[in-house]
Amino acid sequence: MIPRWVTVAYLVYLALPIALLFVGSFGELWLNSLLPTGLTLKWYLEVAADPSFRRAFTASLFVAAATSVACVGLGLPLAYAVFRAQNPKIRAAARVLYQLPVALPALVLAFGYILMFSSDTLPWLGSIWLLIAGHIVLWLPYFLQTVVADMQRLGLRTLEDAAESLGSTALQRFFHIVLPALRHSVLSGLIIVVALSIGEFQFSNLISGFLNRTYPVVLLQAFYGATGFACAATVILLVLALTASVTGAFSARGSARISAAGSKR
C-alpha cells in the first residue's frame, strides 16, 4: 500500500508543474494567485506571430535534423565496428571512449569551444555549423548506445555468420541483414537525439549567435515578460518533446516485437 501512495505522490509531483504551465498558457491574467484568471488563446497566437520565436523554432529543427543525419552517418559504421570487434578489450575501450561526452558537462564543452573558435584563426563562434558540431558530440553517444545494445539483443552476429557461410560479402551482410534489422533501433536512437537536441539549453546558450539562437535560449528570455506568453511557448516545447518520446516508445516496442519474433524462429 505504501509503495502505491509513494508512486502516486511522485506522479503528482511530476505532473503538477506541467499542468500549471498548460493552464497558464490559456490564462488571461496570472498575478499573485495559484491559478490564472480568464481564458484566452492570444498567447499561442503571439508566439506564432513572434519573429524571434519563429526563427528560433526553425533553427532548433535545423540543428536537430542536421545532428540526426550526422549521427546516422557517423554512428552506424562506428556502432557496427564496435559490435564486430573480436577483442573484448577493444570493444570495452571503444565504449568508454564514445560514452565520455555523456559524463562531460555541456558547459565544459561550451567553454572549450569558446576558447578554440573565438580566435582569429578559427572565427566560427556563433555559427550554426559549430552549434551542430557541438550537438553531434553531445548526442552521438546516446545514438551509439541504443544501436549497439540492439545489435547485441537482436543476435545479429549469428545471422551474419550464417549469411557469411553462404558466401555473402561484408557489404551484402551490412545492407541486407544489419540495416533492415536495425530500422527500429535507428529510429529510436534518432528520436532520442532529436528530443535532446531540441531541448538543449546550456551549450546552445553560450555558442549560438543572435541569429542562430535555438528555441530554449529564446524561451528563457520570454519568462522575463508576460507569464502567459512564456507558458504557451514552453507548452509548445513540451509537446515537441512528448511527441518524440511517444514515437520513440512505439519504435522501441516495434523493435522488441521483431526481437521476440526472431527468438521464436
C-alpha positions as a Markdown table, in Angstrom:
| # | Residue | x | y | z |
|---|---|---|---|---|
| 1 | Met | 0.0 | 0.0 | 0.0 |
| 2 | Ile | 2.8 | 2.4 | 0.9 |
| 3 | Pro | 4.7 | 2.0 | -2.4 |
| 4 | Arg | 1.5 | 2.7 | -4.3 |
| 5 | Trp | 1.0 | 6.0 | -2.4 |
| 6 | Val | 4.6 | 6.9 | -2.9 |
| 7 | Thr | 4.2 | 6.3 | -6.7 |
| 8 | Val | 1.1 | 8.4 | -6.8 |
| 9 | Ala | 2.7 | 11.2 | -4.9 |
| 10 | Tyr | 5.7 | 11.1 | -7.2 |
| 11 | Leu | 3.5 | 11.2 | -10.3 |
| 12 | Val | 1.5 | 14.2 | -8.9 |
| 13 | Tyr | 4.8 | 16.0 | -8.1 |
| 14 | Leu | 6.0 | 15.3 | -11.6 |
| 15 | Ala | 2.8 | 16.3 | -13.4 |
| 16 | Leu | 1.8 | 19.3 | -11.4 |
| 17 | Pro | 4.3 | 21.8 | -12.8 |
| 18 | Ile | 3.5 | 20.7 | -16.3 |
| 19 | Ala | -0.3 | 21.0 | -15.6 |
| 20 | Leu | 0.3 | 24.6 | -14.3 |
| 21 | Leu | 2.2 | 25.5 | -17.4 |
| 22 | Phe | -0.6 | 24.2 | -19.6 |
| 23 | Val | -3.3 | 26.0 | -17.5 |
| 24 | Gly | -1.2 | 29.2 | -17.5 |
| 25 | Ser | -0.8 | 29.2 | -21.3 |
| 26 | Phe | -4.6 | 29.6 | -21.6 |
| 27 | Gly | -5.0 | 32.1 | -18.7 |
| 28 | Glu | -5.6 | 35.7 | -19.5 |
| 29 | Leu | -4.0 | 37.1 | -16.3 |
| 30 | Trp | -1.8 | 35.4 | -13.7 |
| 31 | Leu | -0.7 | 37.7 | -10.9 |
| 32 | Asn | -0.2 | 36.6 | -7.2 |
| 33 | Ser | -2.6 | 33.7 | -7.4 |
| 34 | Leu | -2.4 | 30.0 | -7.6 |
| 35 | Leu | -4.3 | 29.8 | -10.9 |
| 36 | Pro | -4.7 | 32.3 | -13.7 |
| 37 | Thr | -7.9 | 34.1 | -14.4 |
| 38 | Gly | -9.8 | 34.3 | -17.7 |
| 39 | Leu | -9.5 | 32.1 | -20.8 |
| 40 | Thr | -7.7 | 33.1 | -24.0 |
| 41 | Leu | -5.7 | 31.8 | -26.9 |
| 42 | Lys | -3.8 | 35.0 | -27.5 |
| 43 | Trp | -0.6 | 33.8 | -26.0 |
| 44 | Tyr | -0.3 | 31.0 | -28.6 |
| 45 | Leu | -1.1 | 33.4 | -31.4 |
| 46 | Glu | 1.5 | 35.8 | -30.1 |
| 47 | Val | 4.1 | 33.1 | -30.0 |
| 48 | Ala | 3.3 | 32.1 | -33.6 |
| 49 | Ala | 3.5 | 35.7 | -34.7 |
| 50 | Asp | 6.8 | 36.5 | -32.9 |
| 51 | Pro | 9.6 | 36.5 | -35.5 |
| 52 | Ser | 12.3 | 35.6 | -32.9 |
| 53 | Phe | 10.4 | 32.5 | -31.8 |
| 54 | Arg | 9.7 | 31.5 | -35.4 |
| 55 | Arg | 13.4 | 31.9 | -36.3 |
| 56 | Ala | 14.5 | 30.0 | -33.1 |
| 57 | Phe | 12.0 | 27.2 | -33.8 |
| 58 | Thr | 13.4 | 26.9 | -37.4 |
| 59 | Ala | 17.0 | 26.9 | -36.1 |
| 60 | Ser | 16.2 | 24.2 | -33.5 |
| 61 | Leu | 14.6 | 22.0 | -36.1 |
| 62 | Phe | 17.5 | 22.5 | -38.5 |
| 63 | Val | 20.1 | 21.8 | -35.8 |
| 64 | Ala | 18.2 | 18.6 | -34.7 |
| 65 | Ala | 17.8 | 17.4 | -38.3 |
| 66 | Ala | 21.5 | 18.0 | -39.2 |
| 67 | Thr | 22.6 | 16.4 | -35.9 |
| 68 | Ser | 20.4 | 13.3 | -36.7 |
| 69 | Val | 21.8 | 12.9 | -40.2 |
| 70 | Ala | 25.4 | 13.2 | -38.8 |
| 71 | Cys | 24.6 | 10.7 | -36.1 |
| 72 | Val | 23.4 | 8.1 | -38.6 |
| 73 | Gly | 26.4 | 8.7 | -41.0 |
| 74 | Leu | 28.9 | 8.5 | -38.2 |
| 75 | Gly | 27.1 | 6.3 | -35.7 |
| 76 | Leu | 26.1 | 3.4 | -37.8 |
| 77 | Pro | 29.6 | 2.5 | -39.1 |
| 78 | Leu | 31.1 | 3.1 | -35.7 |
| 79 | Ala | 28.5 | 1.0 | -33.9 |
| 80 | Tyr | 29.0 | -1.8 | -36.3 |
| 81 | Ala | 32.8 | -1.6 | -35.9 |
| 82 | Val | 32.4 | -1.8 | -32.1 |
| 83 | Phe | 29.9 | -4.6 | -32.4 |
| 84 | Arg | 32.1 | -6.7 | -34.7 |
| 85 | Ala | 35.4 | -6.1 | -32.9 |
| 86 | Gln | 36.8 | -9.5 | -31.9 |
| 87 | Asn | 38.9 | -8.4 | -28.9 |
| 88 | Pro | 36.7 | -7.7 | -25.8 |
| 89 | Lys | 39.2 | -5.2 | -24.6 |
| 90 | Ile | 38.9 | -3.2 | -27.8 |
| 91 | Arg | 35.1 | -3.2 | -27.5 |
| 92 | Ala | 35.3 | -2.1 | -23.9 |
| 93 | Ala | 37.8 | 0.7 | -24.7 |
| 94 | Ala | 35.6 | 1.9 | -27.6 |
| 95 | Arg | 32.5 | 2.0 | -25.4 |
| 96 | Val | 34.4 | 4.0 | -22.7 |
| 97 | Leu | 35.6 | 6.5 | -25.4 |
| 98 | Tyr | 32.2 | 7.1 | -27.1 |
| 99 | Gln | 30.5 | 7.4 | -23.8 |
| 100 | Leu | 32.8 | 10.1 | -22.4 |
| 101 | Pro | 30.7 | 13.0 | -23.7 |
| 102 | Val | 27.8 | 11.7 | -21.5 |
| 103 | Ala | 29.9 | 12.4 | -18.4 |
| 104 | Leu | 31.2 | 15.7 | -19.9 |
| 105 | Pro | 29.0 | 18.7 | -18.7 |
| 106 | Ala | 27.7 | 20.7 | -21.6 |
| 107 | Leu | 29.2 | 23.9 | -20.0 |
| 108 | Val | 32.7 | 22.4 | -20.1 |
| 109 | Leu | 32.3 | 21.6 | -23.8 |
| 110 | Ala | 30.9 | 25.1 | -24.5 |
| 111 | Phe | 33.8 | 26.8 | -22.7 |
| 112 | Gly | 36.3 | 24.7 | -24.7 |
| 113 | Tyr | 34.5 | 25.7 | -27.9 |
| 114 | Ile | 34.6 | 29.4 | -26.9 |
| 115 | Leu | 38.4 | 29.3 | -26.3 |
| 116 | Met | 39.0 | 27.4 | -29.6 |
| 117 | Phe | 36.6 | 29.0 | -32.0 |
| 118 | Ser | 36.7 | 32.7 | -30.9 |
| 119 | Ser | 40.2 | 33.2 | -32.2 |
| 120 | Asp | 41.2 | 34.9 | -35.5 |
| 121 | Thr | 42.4 | 31.6 | -36.8 |
| 122 | Leu | 39.0 | 29.8 | -36.2 |
| 123 | Pro | 36.4 | 32.6 | -36.0 |
| 124 | Trp | 33.4 | 30.3 | -36.0 |
| 125 | Leu | 31.8 | 31.1 | -32.7 |
| 126 | Gly | 28.2 | 31.9 | -33.2 |
| 127 | Ser | 27.8 | 29.9 | -36.4 |
| 128 | Ile | 25.0 | 27.4 | -36.7 |
| 129 | Trp | 27.5 | 24.8 | -38.0 |
| 130 | Leu | 29.6 | 25.0 | -34.9 |
| 131 | Leu | 26.4 | 24.6 | -32.9 |
| 132 | Ile | 25.6 | 21.4 | -34.9 |
| 133 | Ala | 29.1 | 20.1 | -34.3 |
| 134 | Gly | 28.6 | 20.5 | -30.6 |
| 135 | His | 25.3 | 18.8 | -30.6 |
| 136 | Ile | 26.8 | 15.9 | -32.5 |
| 137 | Val | 29.5 | 15.5 | -29.8 |
| 138 | Leu | 26.8 | 15.6 | -27.1 |
| 139 | Trp | 24.2 | 13.3 | -28.5 |
| 140 | Leu | 26.1 | 10.8 | -30.7 |
| 141 | Pro | 26.8 | 8.6 | -27.6 |
| 142 | Tyr | 23.1 | 8.1 | -27.0 |
| 143 | Phe | 22.6 | 7.0 | -30.5 |
| 144 | Leu | 25.5 | 4.6 | -30.3 |
| 145 | Gln | 24.4 | 3.2 | -27.1 |
| 146 | Thr | 20.9 | 2.5 | -28.5 |
| 147 | Val | 22.1 | 0.9 | -31.7 |
| 148 | Val | 25.0 | -1.2 | -30.1 |
| 149 | Ala | 22.7 | -2.5 | -27.4 |
| 150 | Asp | 20.1 | -3.6 | -30.0 |
| 151 | Met | 22.8 | -5.2 | -32.2 |
| 152 | Gln | 23.6 | -7.5 | -29.3 |
| 153 | Arg | 19.9 | -8.1 | -28.3 |
| 154 | Leu | 18.8 | -9.0 | -31.9 |
| 155 | Gly | 21.6 | -11.6 | -32.3 |
| 156 | Leu | 23.0 | -10.1 | -35.5 |
| 157 | Arg | 26.3 | -11.9 | -35.1 |
| 158 | Thr | 24.6 | -15.3 | -35.6 |
| 159 | Leu | 22.6 | -14.1 | -38.6 |
| 160 | Glu | 25.8 | -12.6 | -40.2 |
| 161 | Asp | 27.8 | -15.8 | -39.6 |
| 162 | Ala | 25.0 | -17.8 | -41.3 |
| 163 | Ala | 25.0 | -15.4 | -44.2 |
| 164 | Glu | 28.8 | -15.5 | -44.4 |
| 165 | Ser | 28.8 | -19.3 | -44.6 |
| 166 | Leu | 26.5 | -19.0 | -47.6 |
| 167 | Gly | 29.1 | -16.8 | -49.4 |
| 168 | Ser | 27.8 | -13.2 | -48.8 |
| 169 | Thr | 30.2 | -10.3 | -48.6 |
| 170 | Ala | 30.6 | -7.9 | -45.8 |
| 171 | Leu | 28.7 | -5.2 | -47.7 |
| 172 | Gln | 25.9 | -7.6 | -48.5 |
| 173 | Arg | 25.5 | -8.6 | -44.9 |
| 174 | Phe | 25.5 | -5.0 | -43.8 |
| 175 | Phe | 22.9 | -3.7 | -46.2 |
| 176 | His | 20.7 | -6.8 | -46.3 |
| 177 | Ile | 20.8 | -8.1 | -42.7 |
| 178 | Val | 22.1 | -5.4 | -40.4 |
| 179 | Leu | 20.3 | -2.3 | -41.7 |
| 180 | Pro | 16.8 | -4.0 | -42.1 |
| 181 | Ala | 17.1 | -5.5 | -38.6 |
| 182 | Leu | 18.1 | -2.2 | -37.1 |
| 183 | Arg | 15.5 | 0.1 | -38.6 |
| 184 | His | 13.5 | 0.4 | -35.4 |
| 185 | Ser | 16.7 | 0.8 | -33.4 |
| 186 | Val | 18.0 | 3.6 | -35.6 |
| 187 | Leu | 14.6 | 5.3 | -35.4 |
| 188 | Ser | 14.6 | 5.1 | -31.6 |
| 189 | Gly | 18.1 | 6.5 | -31.4 |
| 190 | Leu | 17.3 | 9.3 | -33.8 |
| 191 | Ile | 14.2 | 10.2 | -31.7 |
| 192 | Ile | 16.3 | 10.4 | -28.6 |
| 193 | Val | 18.8 | 12.6 | -30.4 |
| 194 | Val | 16.1 | 14.9 | -31.7 |
| 195 | Ala | 14.4 | 15.2 | -28.3 |
| 196 | Leu | 17.7 | 16.0 | -26.6 |
| 197 | Ser | 18.8 | 18.4 | -29.3 |
| 198 | Ile | 15.6 | 20.4 | -29.3 |
| 199 | Gly | 15.6 | 20.8 | -25.5 |
| 200 | Glu | 19.3 | 21.5 | -25.0 |
| 201 | Phe | 20.0 | 24.9 | -23.4 |
| 202 | Gln | 23.4 | 25.3 | -21.7 |
| 203 | Phe | 25.6 | 24.6 | -24.7 |
| 204 | Ser | 23.4 | 26.4 | -27.2 |
| 205 | Asn | 23.1 | 29.5 | -24.9 |
| 206 | Leu | 26.8 | 30.0 | -25.0 |
| 207 | Ile | 27.7 | 29.0 | -28.5 |
| 208 | Ser | 24.8 | 30.2 | -30.7 |
| 209 | Gly | 24.9 | 33.6 | -32.3 |
| 210 | Phe | 22.0 | 36.1 | -32.2 |
| 211 | Leu | 20.5 | 34.9 | -35.5 |
| 212 | Asn | 21.1 | 31.2 | -34.6 |
| 213 | Arg | 19.6 | 31.1 | -31.2 |
| 214 | Thr | 17.6 | 27.9 | -30.5 |
| 215 | Tyr | 14.2 | 27.7 | -29.1 |
| 216 | Pro | 15.1 | 27.1 | -25.4 |
| 217 | Val | 17.5 | 30.1 | -25.5 |
| 218 | Val | 14.8 | 32.4 | -26.7 |
| 219 | Leu | 12.3 | 30.7 | -24.3 |
| 220 | Leu | 14.3 | 31.8 | -21.3 |
| 221 | Gln | 14.0 | 35.4 | -22.3 |
| 222 | Ala | 10.2 | 35.1 | -22.5 |
| 223 | Phe | 10.0 | 34.4 | -18.8 |
| 224 | Tyr | 11.2 | 38.0 | -18.1 |
| 225 | Gly | 8.0 | 39.2 | -19.8 |
| 226 | Ala | 4.4 | 38.0 | -19.9 |
| 227 | Thr | 3.8 | 34.9 | -17.9 |
| 228 | Gly | 1.1 | 33.5 | -20.2 |
| 229 | Phe | 3.3 | 34.1 | -23.3 |
| 230 | Ala | 6.2 | 32.1 | -21.6 |
| 231 | Cys | 3.8 | 29.3 | -20.6 |
| 232 | Ala | 2.5 | 29.0 | -24.1 |
| 233 | Ala | 6.0 | 28.9 | -25.6 |
| 234 | Thr | 7.0 | 26.3 | -23.0 |
| 235 | Val | 4.0 | 24.1 | -23.8 |
| 236 | Ile | 5.0 | 24.1 | -27.4 |
| 237 | Leu | 8.4 | 22.8 | -26.5 |
| 238 | Leu | 6.9 | 20.2 | -24.2 |
| 239 | Val | 4.6 | 19.0 | -27.0 |
| 240 | Leu | 7.6 | 18.5 | -29.2 |
| 241 | Ala | 9.4 | 16.5 | -26.5 |
| 242 | Leu | 6.4 | 14.4 | -25.7 |
| 243 | Thr | 5.8 | 13.7 | -29.4 |
| 244 | Ala | 9.4 | 12.5 | -29.7 |
| 245 | Ser | 9.1 | 10.4 | -26.5 |
| 246 | Val | 5.9 | 8.7 | -27.6 |
| 247 | Thr | 7.2 | 8.0 | -31.1 |
| 248 | Gly | 10.4 | 6.6 | -29.5 |
| 249 | Ala | 8.3 | 4.3 | -27.2 |
| 250 | Phe | 6.3 | 2.9 | -30.1 |
| 251 | Ser | 9.5 | 2.4 | -32.1 |
| 252 | Ala | 11.2 | 0.6 | -29.2 |
| 253 | Arg | 8.1 | -1.6 | -28.9 |
| 254 | Gly | 8.3 | -2.5 | -32.6 |
| 255 | Ser | 12.0 | -3.4 | -32.1 |
| 256 | Ala | 11.1 | -5.6 | -29.2 |
| 257 | Arg | 8.4 | -7.4 | -31.3 |
| 258 | Ile | 11.0 | -8.1 | -34.0 |
| 259 | Ser | 13.4 | -9.4 | -31.5 |
| 260 | Ala | 10.8 | -11.7 | -29.9 |
| 261 | Ala | 9.7 | -13.0 | -33.4 |
| 262 | Gly | 13.3 | -13.7 | -34.2 |
| 263 | Ser | 13.9 | -15.6 | -31.0 |
| 264 | Lys | 10.8 | -17.8 | -31.7 |
| 265 | Arg | 12.1 | -18.8 | -35.0 |
